[in-house]
């Protein structure tokens, strides 16, 4: 690849990859079961650093496209200003994705403003910050359909983005401990069905619900036990 053409050909892909990593690390940082306090702080720091990188690549991507007349300034700044169909609509999706990313980053910076103001404020913050998901979806549609035919490594990046976000959503929804329990349970059921593990015997009433307790000993029995202990 020509290094002089690299910002034009790879700026948008790097912005999408950075945005994907930001979403993934945001989901990881929100998992209270898999991470402790220190782990969550580290994940949040990585999440914020990746968001800054995504914003930087976004600025490079938009600046290069406008400078090389691949898109007008109006189309880049105002979503769907040039139309909603064809290539103009795809450029509008990219512009919309950029604004959603900026909104998600701004709410991340202003998180302390919403903190400590009750559940309603926290709920509003989550709704606003969830614009990162909309940014990721629209950026993916924009990247897959706008511009030139994608190279193999670009297609690989898109596939990796899809797999990464899907895996992070599954882990966020079920959690690592619950997923491990599901895997173990399915393996046990499969082993029973294949006959590799013996089936447990049915419980009968004669077995009792609790282990048997020894019967109380008489004074003669206690003296006999003490005598045997002294002999040993």
N, C-alpha and C positions, 0 to 999 in steps of 0.2 A: 504494500500500500504506500502511495506517495504521502510523505509526511506533511507536505504543504496542503494536501487535500484531507488530511485526517480530521481536523475539526468539523469540516463540512460533512464528511461521511460517517463519523462516529460520535459526534457531539450529542445527537439525540439518543443514540443507543446507550451511551454512558449515563445520560440523564435518567433514562428509564431503569437501568441497572441500579443506579444509586437510589432511585426512588423505591425500587423493589426491596433493596437491602434495608432501607429506612422503615418500610412497612413491616418487614420480617422482624427486625430488631425491636420495633415498637410492640409487636405481639409478644415477643419473648420477654420484654421488660415488664409486661403487664401480668405475667404468670406468677402468682404468689405461692403456688404449690411447688413448682420446680426450682425456684430461685429463692435464696435468702435475701436479707436486706442488702448486703454488700454486692451480691450478684445482680440484684435489680438496679442498684446505683450504677454499676459498670455497664449493664445493658442499656440503661437510659443515656449514659454518656456516649456510647457507640451510636445509639439511635440519633442523637442530636448532631453528632459529627457527620453522619451520613446524610442527614437532612441538609446541612450546609453544603456538602458536596453536590447533592442533587440540585440545589438552587444555583450553584456555580456553573454546573454543566448546562442547566437550562438557559442561563444568560448567554453562555457561549453559543449554544445551539440557535437561539433566536437571533443573536447578533450576526452570526455568520449567514444565516438564511436571508436576513434583510439586506445585508451588505452585498450579497451576490445576486440580489434581485430574484430569489426563489420565492419570496413572499413580500408583499407590501407591508409598510409600517402599520397601516390601518388594520390589515388582516391579522398581523401579529399581535396587536394590542387590543383589538376589539373582537371578541369571538363572533364568528359567523357574519362579520361585516361585509364580506365579499359573496355571501350566499351560503346556503345550507346543503347544496347538492354537489356531488363530484369532488374534485380536488379542493375546492373552496370550503366545502363542509368538513373535509379532513383537516385542513389547516385550522378551521374554527375549533375542532376537537382538541387540537394541540394547544391552541390559545387558552381554551377553557381549562385544560389540564394544568397549565402553568398557573392560572389564578387559584385553582383549588390547592395546588401545592403551596403557594404563598400563604393562603388562608390557614392551612394546616401548620405551617412553620410559625406563623404569627401567633396562633393559639398555643402552640408549644412554648413559645417565649413568654407569653402572658399567663401561663398556668398558675403562677403564684397569685395573680389577681383574682382568679376564681376560687382558689383554695380558701377554706375556712369560712365560706359564706353560705353554707347549707347544702342540702342535697340538690336543690333546684339549680344552683349555680354549677355544681359539679356535673349535673346532667346536661346543662347547656354547653359546658366545655367539651364533654365527650361528643356531643352531636357536631359541634363545629370542628373538632379535631378529626372526626371521622371523615372529613372531606379528603383526607389522604387516600382513602379507598377509591373515592370517585376520581381523584387525580390519576391514580394508578390504572384504573380501567380505561379512562379516556385516552391516556397516554399510550397504552398498549394498542388500542384501536387505531390511533393516529399513526403509530410507528409501523404497524403491520400493513397499512394500506396506502399511506402517503409516500411520495418520493419514488426513488428507483427500486428495481427488484433487489430484494435483500440478499446479501452474500450468505454463505453457509455459516460463518461464525456469528453473523447477526441473528440468523434464525435460531442458532443454538442458544444465544443469549435470551431470546424471547421465550424459548422453551424452558430454560432455566428459571426465568422470572416466574412463569406460570407454576412450575413445580414448587419453587421456593415458597411462594405465597400460599399455595394450596396446603402444603405440609405445615406451615406455620399456623394456618387457620384450624387445621385438624387438631394440632397440639394445643392450641388455645381453647378450642371447644371442649375437648375431652380431658386434657391434662396428661402428663406423662404417667403418673401412677395408675390412672384409670385405663389408659391404653395398655399398659403392661398387664393389668388384671384381665382385660379382654383377650389379649394374646394367650395368656396362660390358660384361661378358661376354654378358649377354642381348641387349643392343643389337647387339653384333657378330654374334651368331648370327642375329638377325633380319635384319640387313642382308645377310648372306651368303645367307640363304634367299630374300630378295626380289631378289637379283641386283644390289644397289647397290654391292657391294664385290667387286673381283676376287678370285678364288680364288688362293691361293698355288700356285706351280709345285711339282710333286713333286720331291723331292730325289733326285739320282742319285749313284751311287758316284763317277762321274768328277769331280764337283764337289769331293770331298774334304771332310774334316771340319775342316780348318784352312786359313787362307789360305796361298797359296804363298809360300815364302821364296826370295829371289833366290839363284841359283847362285853359288858362290864364284868370284871373279875371279882370273885368272892375273896374274902380275907385269906382262906386257905390257899387259893390260887396265887395270890400276891406273895405269900410266904414261900411257896414253892419256887416262884420265879426268882425271888431274891436269893434263895439257896443255890439255884443253878448259876446265877450271876457270880456269886462268891466262889464257886468252884472254877469258873473260867478265869 
